[in-house]
Amino acid sequence: MILKEIANKMAAIYQQNTKVQAVLLAGSVSRGWEDKHSDIELNIFWSEPPTDEDRMIPIHAVSGSVIEFHPHEEEEWAESYLTPQNVKLEISSFLTSTAKKWIKEVVEEYEVDYGKQCMASSVFYGVCLYGDQLINELKKKVKVYPDQLAQNMIEENLALWSRWNNRYALLDRNEWIMLYDLMVGVQKKLLGTLFGLNKLYIHHPSFKWMHKYSELFTLKPDSLDERLSRILIQDVHESIKELELLIQEVFNLVEKHYPDLPFLTVYKGKMSFVRPENKG
């Protein structure tokens, strides 16, 4: 049985609970990106808080085995379980009021919060399995990515200098853990900038599915995917040079498409600074 068929079967079970207002297929399966490691991600929207029994009923219905079962945290209930066919399901449950509130904060108040953007992204790309009226209402709200959100994302993510200025000191000291942590952090910041520049909601807070981004981005440096991968696997000296070029190219794209952003001049000056060597 393919993953979408299993997702539909599970949606039919969840919708039997009168508290459930909608079931949304999210994640890689909803986008057609699934592979042999993929699980099924379902977002369940509730009219009132689900009890532990509410959450366990669908698991029992398919003789599933619980992997994780989290309490209510940060306005979400989350659990994962395996079916007897060894298919893993990841369930994220939200109050419908929470989903509406988060989406409003993203599209009307221009919050860059990645968790809330992931909700907007799931709704934008997700496949409705139950509750067409609610899901269509939410999809309508996220259809247009606000220009002010794009500017906020660029401002938030293009500020790279605080630790990036120390890259050569870390290299000279062979501080590999700190250096690679810094390099990965800068790559994430560049991707955050490009998501804003391309007016796309963040898909995953840790930038999962990175190899798909070159297909999604219209505005991007040449050979983006190959270069992001190369930075992590080639000689570290070459990686730093590659990342420096990538930063400059992303900055140039921002200047071209948002030349009037007030912080660009300040950002450019700070990014040019490199921690000096002590000659004393």
C-alpha positions in Angstrom: 0.0 0.0 0.0 1.5 3.4 -1.0 1.9 6.1 1.6 -0.9 8.3 0.3 -3.4 5.4 0.5 -2.3 4.8 4.1 -2.7 8.5 4.9 -6.2 8.5 3.5 -7.0 5.4 5.6 -5.7 7.2 8.8 -7.6 10.4 7.9 -10.9 8.4 7.8 -10.1 7.1 11.3 -9.3 10.5 12.7 -12.4 12.2 11.3 -14.6 9.9 13.3 -13.8 12.0 16.3 -16.2 14.9 16.4 -13.5 17.2 17.8 -11.4 16.8 14.6 -12.2 19.6 12.1 -9.6 18.8 9.4 -6.8 16.4 8.5 -3.9 17.7 6.3 -1.3 15.6 4.6 2.0 17.5 5.0 5.7 16.8 4.6 7.5 15.1 1.7 4.6 12.9 0.8 2.3 15.9 0.1 5.0 17.4 -2.1 5.8 14.2 -4.0 9.3 14.1 -2.6 9.0 10.9 -0.7 11.8 8.2 -0.8 12.4 4.9 1.0 13.1 6.7 4.3 9.9 8.9 4.2 7.2 8.7 6.9 3.6 10.1 6.7 3.1 13.5 8.3 -0.4 14.4 9.3 -1.6 17.7 10.8 -4.8 17.3 12.8 -6.8 20.4 13.5 -9.0 20.1 16.6 -12.0 22.3 17.8 -10.9 21.6 21.5 -7.9 20.0 23.1 -7.6 16.3 22.4 -7.3 14.0 25.4 -4.6 11.2 25.5 -7.4 8.8 24.7 -8.4 10.8 21.6 -4.8 10.6 20.4 -4.5 6.9 21.1 -7.7 5.7 19.5 -6.4 5.9 15.9 -3.2 4.2 17.0 -5.1 1.3 18.5 -7.4 1.2 15.5 -4.5 0.1 13.3 -2.7 -1.9 16.0 0.1 0.6 15.9 3.1 0.7 18.2 4.0 4.1 19.8 7.5 5.5 19.3 7.0 8.9 21.0 4.0 10.5 22.7 4.6 14.0 23.8 2.4 16.2 26.1 1.1 19.5 25.0 4.1 21.7 24.3 4.4 25.0 22.5 0.8 24.8 21.4 1.2 21.4 19.8 0.5 17.8 20.6 2.9 15.4 18.8 3.2 11.6 18.6 4.8 9.1 16.2 3.9 5.5 15.8 4.5 2.5 13.5 1.8 0.5 11.7 2.2 -3.3 11.5 3.4 -2.8 7.9 6.3 -0.8 9.4 5.1 2.5 8.1 5.9 5.4 10.4 3.4 8.2 11.1 4.3 11.6 12.5 1.2 13.3 13.9 1.1 17.0 14.8 -2.1 18.2 16.4 -3.2 21.8 16.8 -6.2 23.7 17.9 -7.8 25.2 14.8 -7.6 28.6 16.7 -3.8 28.1 17.0 -3.4 27.4 13.3 -5.4 30.5 12.4 -3.5 32.6 14.9 -0.1 31.5 13.7 -1.0 32.1 10.0 -2.3 35.6 10.9 0.9 36.4 12.7 2.9 35.4 9.6 0.9 36.9 6.8 -0.6 39.9 8.5 2.0 40.8 11.2 5.0 39.5 9.2 6.6 37.4 11.9 9.6 35.4 10.7 9.2 32.7 13.4 10.2 29.4 11.6 7.7 27.2 13.4 4.8 29.4 12.4 6.1 29.6 8.8 6.2 25.9 8.7 2.5 25.9 9.5 1.9 28.3 6.6 4.1 26.1 4.3 2.3 22.9 5.3 -1.0 24.6 4.5 0.3 26.0 1.2 1.6 22.7 -0.1 -0.5 20.3 1.9 -3.2 17.9 0.7 -6.5 18.1 2.4 -7.7 14.6 3.5 -10.7 15.9 5.5 -12.3 19.3 6.2 -12.2 21.0 2.8 -13.9 24.2 4.1 -11.4 24.8 6.8 -8.3 23.9 4.8 -9.5 26.0 1.8 -9.9 28.9 4.2 -6.4 28.5 5.5 -5.0 28.1 2.0 -6.6 31.3 0.9 -4.8 33.2 3.7 -1.3 31.9 2.8 -1.7 32.2 -1.0 0.1 35.5 -1.3 3.5 35.8 0.5 3.7 39.4 1.9 6.5 41.7 0.6 7.1 43.0 4.2 7.7 39.4 5.4 10.3 39.0 2.6 12.0 42.1 3.8 11.9 41.0 7.5 13.4 37.6 6.5 16.2 39.3 4.6 17.0 41.6 7.5 16.9 38.8 10.0 19.1 36.4 8.1 21.6 38.6 6.3 23.2 39.6 9.5 26.1 37.2 9.4 29.0 39.0 10.8 28.9 38.4 14.6 30.8 35.1 14.4 31.6 34.9 10.7 34.3 37.6 11.2 36.2 35.0 13.3 36.5 32.4 10.6 40.2 32.7 10.0 41.0 32.7 13.6 39.1 29.4 14.0 40.8 28.0 11.0 44.3 28.9 12.3 43.5 27.4 15.7 42.1 24.2 14.1 38.9 24.8 16.0 37.0 22.4 13.7 33.8 21.9 15.7 33.3 25.7 16.1 34.3 26.4 12.5 32.0 23.8 10.9 29.2 24.9 13.3 29.8 28.4 12.1 29.8 27.4 8.4 26.6 25.5 8.7 25.0 28.4 10.6 26.0 30.8 7.8 24.6 28.4 5.1 21.3 28.3 7.0 21.2 32.1 7.2 21.8 32.3 3.4 19.0 29.9 2.8 16.7 31.9 5.1 17.6 35.0 3.1 16.8 33.2 -0.2 13.5 31.9 1.2 12.5 35.5 1.9 13.9 36.8 -1.4 11.9 34.2 -3.3 8.8 34.7 -1.2 8.5 31.2 0.0 7.5 30.1 3.5 10.2 28.1 5.4 9.5 24.4 4.9 11.5 23.0 7.8 13.3 24.8 10.7 16.5 22.8 10.0 16.2 23.2 6.2 15.4 19.6 5.4 15.0 18.8 1.7 17.9 21.1 0.9 18.5 19.5 -2.5 15.0 20.6 -3.6 15.7 24.3 -3.0 17.5 24.9 -6.3 14.3 23.8 -8.1 12.1 26.0 -5.9 14.1 29.2 -5.9 13.9 31.5 -8.9 16.4 34.0 -7.5 19.6 32.1 -6.5 23.3 31.9 -7.1 24.4 29.6 -9.9 24.9 25.9 -9.0 23.5 26.6 -5.5 22.9 23.0 -4.5 26.2 21.7 -5.7 28.0 24.5 -3.9 26.2 24.1 -0.6 27.1 20.4 -0.7 30.7 21.0 -1.7 31.3 23.4 1.2 30.7 20.6 3.6 32.8 17.9 2.0 35.8 19.5 0.3 39.0 20.9 1.8 38.1 23.4 4.5 40.3 26.2 3.1 38.4 26.0 -0.2 35.1 25.7 1.6 35.7 29.1 3.3 36.5 30.7 0.0 33.4 29.2 -1.6 31.2 30.4 1.2 32.6 33.9 1.0 31.7 34.0 -2.7 28.2 32.6 -2.0 27.6 35.3 0.7 28.6 38.0 -1.8 26.4 36.6 -4.5 23.4 36.4 -2.2 24.1 39.9 -1.0 24.2 41.1 -4.7 20.8 39.5 -5.3 19.3 41.3 -2.4 20.8 44.6 -3.5 19.5 44.1 -7.0 15.9 43.3 -6.0 15.6 45.3 -2.8 18.1 48.2 -3.3 16.3 50.5 -0.9 16.5 48.4 2.2 17.9 50.8 4.9 20.1 48.2 6.6 22.1 47.1 3.5 24.9 49.7 3.8 25.5 48.9 7.5 25.4 45.2 6.8 27.9 45.5 4.0 30.4 47.4 6.2 30.2 44.9 9.0 30.5 41.9 6.8 33.8 43.2 5.3 35.4 43.2 8.8 37.7 40.2 9.6 39.1 39.7 13.0 42.7 41.0 12.9 45.8 39.0 13.9 47.6 40.2 17.0 51.0 41.3 15.7 52.2 42.3 19.2 
